[in-house]
Amino acid sequence: MKKVAIITGSSRGIGRAIALALALFAVTGHAETEVERGRYLATVGHCMECHTPGAIGHHDFTGGLGKGGQKFLGPWGESVSRNITSHKETGIGAWSDAEIKRAITEGIRPDGSRLKPPMGFAWYARMNDEDLTAIVAYLRTVSPKE
């Protein structure tokens, strides 16, 4: 597992970019289905860049999409991205839609424990329920990986 260093203060810039992309999509974007919309939102929200193994710029999107395991170092210590595939044991496949939405927007897992940065839940909390529902619908289609 490779470690990725996060520069302090950069999360605000990333968060603003994500918020802008989401706002632009709301005005100009078009997706045929809820899953396609969720895939688009997960893409502009950079979900898979953090939740796919590899170093920045060298992700295994073909074999490891959403598998997690990427380490992040910052002033909070070290955090490791979790598996966000539909796998029932190692991923989020057993989580309810509400539990997934709470993790995305509040940074709280089903067991009540808190997520660590760089997960941008404070930024994602600004999304409307329709967009969150679309992201959850897309995540449910990501092939399960251990």
Secondary structure, 3 states (H helix, E strand, C coil): CCEEECCCCHHHHHHHHHHHHHHHHHHHCCCCCHHHHHHHHHHHCCHHHHCCCEECCEECCCCCCCCCCCEEEECCEEEECCCCCCCCCCCCCCCCHHHHHHHHHHCECCCCCECCCCCCHHHHCCCCHHHHHHHHHHHCCCCCCC
